[in-house]
């Protein structure tokens, strides 16, 4: 094993954190965010919602169970990952385990990063770093290992266009046709939909959905500022006039909120964890959820025929919206979360039930 080389994380406010590289020995810039999950780093690293971001993991030890194989399931989806590639720009952690052990591990995290040209630093005081971001908010940063690089704000780009598919893909041969607008969909969302008697038609974010025949419409998660997705919002405005049920997750919730007449705003430091408590509006049922988003719907602007679906118990932000009379709803959290929690997986069944009702089955 070669001796790790020196690396620095530099924040736009001038603060610097020194550590050592265990990934690709190159410099990178992006938006610095933190995740408080205790497990599931292969899934997080391949989540398209992290496009353009330098991720901090607050859990103190990373790499101890290596990386799973690039194996596909019966639908042609990566079985143990959330997409076909790593989407984070870089990783910052406290302690890296050079030795890994897991029945399903095929290689080390460091080797995986080198192969995919992803910089990573360990030896950082991630508690101190996270406190900076909690107090000041998410900010731009860069990992500097060899040569310095310019600052880069990913939120100025249409990140959804970078992660969405370019051609239509169909999965399954089930009875119920689900049209999935891919804004950066996590594979476990597709798998969750396919557990039912469905055919999932996955289309690009700017696809003309009015030409499609479907029983239910699904809007996926994805990265960046939702206002960048003007074509999707326009399509949803028309879809809201149709009878087919609609279900959105994460960015899908924000896009549905804008289409319904509300605005979105950027959160101070976002919600990225596996342990966010939400309460269901009207029932006071509490659920623990997995989340990864930097924007939210301003539910004070919802029209009279809309209402909040869930509220975050930590900061009272909107965690989903629903129509009061139509089968249209969305959540800011991830009911399909892998590796968990799965407390809200029932929402997929609710979606299918609404489709059956609309079809009078």
C-alpha positions in Angstrom: 0.0 0.0 0.0 1.4 3.4 -1.0 1.7 6.1 1.6 -1.4 8.4 1.5 -0.6 11.8 0.1 -1.7 15.1 1.7 -5.0 16.7 0.7 -7.0 19.7 1.7 -10.7 20.6 1.9 -11.1 24.4 1.3 -14.4 26.1 1.9 -15.6 29.3 0.3 -15.6 31.1 3.6 -11.8 30.6 3.9 -11.7 27.7 6.3 -9.4 24.8 5.5 -9.2 21.2 6.7 -6.2 19.1 6.2 -6.2 15.3 5.7 -4.9 12.6 3.4 -6.1 11.2 0.1 -7.5 7.7 -0.3 -9.2 8.1 -3.7 -8.2 9.5 -7.0 -5.3 11.9 -6.6 -6.9 14.9 -8.4 -8.6 18.1 -7.3 -12.3 18.8 -7.6 -14.8 21.6 -6.8 -18.5 21.5 -5.9 -21.1 22.1 -3.2 -20.2 20.7 0.2 -23.0 18.9 2.0 -23.2 16.4 4.9 -25.0 13.1 5.5 -25.6 11.6 9.0 -26.5 8.1 7.9 -24.6 5.3 9.7 -24.6 2.8 6.8 -25.3 2.5 3.1 -22.4 4.5 1.6 -22.4 2.6 -1.8 -26.1 3.5 -2.3 -25.5 7.1 -1.3 -22.4 7.5 -3.5 -24.4 6.3 -6.6 -27.5 8.4 -5.8 -27.9 10.9 -8.8 -29.3 13.5 -6.3 -25.7 14.0 -5.2 -24.5 15.2 -8.6 -22.0 18.0 -8.3 -21.7 17.7 -4.5 -18.7 17.0 -2.2 -20.2 14.7 0.4 -19.2 14.6 4.1 -20.1 11.5 6.0 -20.5 12.2 9.7 -20.3 8.5 10.6 -16.7 8.1 11.9 -15.6 5.0 10.0 -16.1 4.4 6.3 -14.8 1.7 4.0 -15.0 -1.2 6.5 -17.4 -3.3 4.3 -15.8 -2.4 0.9 -17.9 -2.1 -2.3 -20.4 -4.7 -3.7 -20.1 -6.1 -7.2 -21.5 -4.4 -10.3 -24.2 -7.1 -10.6 -27.5 -6.6 -12.3 -30.9 -8.0 -11.3 -33.6 -9.6 -13.5 -34.6 -6.1 -14.7 -31.1 -5.1 -15.8 -30.7 -2.7 -12.8 -27.6 -2.6 -10.6 -28.6 -4.9 -7.7 -26.6 -3.3 -4.9 -26.3 0.3 -6.2 -28.7 3.2 -7.0 -27.4 3.9 -10.5 -24.7 2.8 -12.9 -22.1 5.2 -11.7 -20.8 7.3 -8.7 -22.4 10.7 -8.8 -20.7 12.5 -5.9 -17.8 14.8 -6.9 -15.8 13.9 -3.8 -16.0 12.3 -0.4 -14.8 13.7 3.0 -14.6 11.4 6.1 -13.0 11.1 9.5 -11.4 7.6 9.4 -10.9 5.3 6.4 -10.7 1.5 6.8 -8.0 0.2 4.5 -9.0 -3.3 5.5 -12.5 -4.3 4.5 -14.6 -7.4 5.3 -18.0 -8.3 4.0 -19.5 -11.4 2.3 -20.5 -9.3 -0.7 -17.4 -7.1 -1.0 -15.5 -7.2 -4.3 -13.0 -4.3 -3.8 -12.1 -1.5 -1.5 -13.8 1.8 -1.5 -10.5 3.5 -2.3 -9.9 1.3 -5.3 -13.4 2.0 -6.6 -12.7 5.8 -6.3 -9.4 5.5 -8.2 -11.1 3.6 -11.0 -13.8 6.2 -11.3 -11.6 9.2 -10.8 -13.3 10.4 -7.6 -11.1 12.3 -5.0 -11.6 11.4 -1.3 -10.0 12.6 1.9 -9.8 11.0 5.4 -8.4 12.4 8.6 -10.8 15.3 8.7 -12.6 16.5 11.9 -16.0 15.9 10.4 -17.8 17.0 13.5 -16.2 20.4 13.4 -16.8 20.6 9.7 -20.5 19.7 10.0 -20.9 22.4 12.7 -19.5 24.9 10.3 -22.1 23.9 7.7 -25.0 23.7 10.2 -24.2 27.3 11.4 -23.3 28.9 8.0 -25.2 26.6 5.7 -24.1 24.6 2.7 -21.3 26.3 0.8 -19.0 25.8 -2.1 -15.8 23.9 -1.5 -13.0 22.1 -3.2 -10.7 19.1 -2.5 -7.2 20.1 -3.4 -4.7 17.4 -3.8 -2.4 18.3 -6.7 -3.2 21.6 -8.5 -5.8 24.1 -7.3 -9.1 24.4 -9.2 -11.7 27.1 -9.7 -14.9 27.2 -7.6 -17.9 25.5 -9.1 -21.6 26.0 -8.1 -23.5 23.0 -9.4 -26.9 24.6 -8.7 -26.3 27.0 -11.6 -26.5 24.1 -14.0 -29.4 21.9 -15.1 -28.1 18.8 -13.2 -31.2 16.8 -14.0 -30.4 16.9 -17.7 -27.0 15.4 -16.9 -28.4 12.4 -14.9 -31.6 11.6 -16.7 -31.8 9.0 -19.4 -31.9 10.1 -23.1 -34.1 7.3 -24.5 -37.2 5.6 -23.2 -36.7 2.3 -21.3 -39.4 -0.2 -20.3 -39.3 -2.6 -17.4 -41.7 -5.4 -16.7 -44.8 -6.6 -18.4 -47.4 -6.1 -15.7 -51.0 -5.0 -16.0 -50.7 -1.4 -14.7 -48.7 1.0 -16.8 -46.6 3.5 -14.8 -45.0 6.3 -16.6 -41.9 7.3 -14.7 -40.3 10.7 -15.4 -36.6 10.2 -14.8 -35.1 13.3 -13.1 -32.3 11.1 -11.7 -34.2 8.1 -10.4 -32.8 5.8 -7.8 -33.0 2.2 -9.0 -34.7 1.0 -5.8 -37.7 3.2 -6.8 -38.1 1.2 -10.0 -37.7 -2.0 -8.1 -40.3 -0.9 -5.6 -42.8 -0.1 -8.4 -42.1 -3.5 -10.1 -43.0 -5.4 -6.9 -46.6 -4.9 -8.1 -48.3 -6.0 -11.3 -46.8 -3.1 -13.3 -45.0 -2.1 -16.5 -42.7 0.8 -15.8 -42.0 3.1 -18.7 -39.0 5.3 -17.8 -38.7 8.5 -19.9 -36.3 11.5 -19.9 -37.1 14.5 -17.7 -38.2 16.6 -20.7 -40.2 13.9 -22.5 -43.6 14.8 -23.9 -45.8 12.7 -21.6 -49.0 13.8 -23.3 -48.3 11.4 -26.1 -48.0 8.5 -23.6 -50.7 6.0 -22.5 -50.4 5.4 -18.8 -52.4 4.4 -15.7 -50.3 6.2 -13.2 -47.6 9.0 -13.4 -44.5 8.9 -11.2 -42.0 11.8 -10.8 -38.6 10.7 -9.5 -35.9 12.2 -7.3 -33.0 14.2 -8.8 -30.3 16.8 -8.2 -30.3 20.6 -8.2 -32.7 23.5 -8.2 -36.2 22.4 -9.3 -36.8 25.6 -11.2 -34.3 24.4 -13.8 -36.8 21.7 -14.9 -39.2 24.0 -16.7 -40.2 21.4 -19.3 -41.1 18.9 -16.6 -43.1 21.5 -14.7 -45.1 22.4 -17.8 -45.8 18.7 -18.5 -47.1 18.3 -14.9 -49.4 21.3 -15.1 -51.1 19.5 -18.0 -51.0 16.1 -16.2 -52.8 17.6 -13.2 -55.9 18.0 -15.4 -55.9 14.3 -16.2 -57.6 11.6 -14.0 -54.6 9.3 -13.7 -53.0 9.2 -10.1 -49.7 10.9 -9.6 -46.9 10.1 -7.1 -43.7 12.1 -6.7 -40.6 11.6 -4.5 -38.0 14.2 -3.5 -37.4 16.4 -6.5 -40.7 15.0 -7.8 -42.4 16.6 -4.8 -40.8 20.0 -5.5 -41.8 19.9 -9.2 -45.3 18.9 -8.3 -45.4 21.8 -5.8 -44.4 24.3 -8.4 -46.8 22.9 -10.9 -49.6 23.3 -8.4 -48.8 27.0 -7.9 -46.4 27.0 -4.9 -42.8 28.1 -4.7 -39.7 26.2 -3.5 -36.7 27.5 -1.6 -33.2 26.3 -0.7 -32.8 24.9 2.8 -29.9 26.1 4.9 -28.0 22.8 5.0 -30.6 20.3 3.6 -31.8 17.0 4.9 -29.5 14.1 4.2 -29.8 11.1 6.6 -31.6 7.9 7.4 -33.2 9.1 10.6 -35.4 12.1 9.8 -38.8 12.0 11.7 -41.9 13.2 9.9 -45.5 13.4 11.0 -48.5 12.7 8.8 -50.8 15.7 8.5 -54.2 14.9 9.9 -53.3 11.6 11.7 -50.3 12.5 13.8 -48.6 9.2 12.8 -44.9 9.6 13.0 -42.4 7.8 10.7 -38.6 7.7 10.5 -37.4 8.4 7.0 -34.4 8.5 4.7 -33.8 11.8 3.0 -31.5 13.6 0.5 -32.6 17.0 -0.6 -31.5 20.6 -0.5 -34.7 22.3 -1.5 -38.3 22.3 -0.1 -41.8 23.4 -1.0 -43.1 26.4 0.8 -46.4 24.9 2.0 -47.7 28.3 3.2 -48.2 29.0 -0.5 -50.3 25.9 -1.3 -53.6 26.6 -3.0 -56.9 25.8 -1.2 -57.3 22.4 -2.8 -53.8 21.3 -1.7 -52.4 20.5 1.8 -49.2 19.3 3.4 -48.9 15.5 3.5 -46.0 15.2 6.0 -44.1 17.7 8.2 -40.5 17.4 9.4 -40.5 17.3 13.2 -37.0 18.7 13.4 -37.6 22.0 11.5 -41.3 22.0 10.5 -40.5 22.0 6.8 -42.8 20.4 4.3 -42.1 16.7 3.7 -44.8 16.2 1.0 -48.0 17.5 -0.5 -51.3 16.0 -1.6 -54.4 17.1 -3.3 -57.5 17.2 -1.2 -59.8 15.5 -3.7 -57.7 14.0 -6.5 -55.3 11.0 -6.3 -52.2 13.1 -6.4 -49.5 13.1 -3.7 -45.8 13.4 -3.2 -43.2 13.0 -0.4 -39.9 14.8 0.1 -38.4 11.7 1.8 -37.6 8.3 0.2 -40.1 5.5 0.9 -37.9 3.1 -1.1 -34.8 3.8 1.0 -32.0 1.3 0.7 -30.6 0.4 3.1 -33.6 1.7 5.0 -35.7 2.6 6.9 -38.7 1.2 5.1 -41.4 2.5 7.4 -43.2 4.3 4.6 -42.9 1.7 1.8 -46.7 1.4 2.0 -47.0 4.6 -0.1 -46.2 2.5 -3.2 -49.1 0.2 -2.5 -51.3 3.3 -1.9 -50.3 4.6 -5.3 -51.2 1.2 -6.9 -54.5 1.2 -5.0 -55.3 4.7 -6.4 -54.6 3.4 -9.9 -57.0 0.5 -9.4 -59.7 2.8 -8.1 -59.3 5.1 -11.1 -59.5 2.1 -13.5 -62.5 0.8 -11.4 -60.8 -2.5 -10.7 
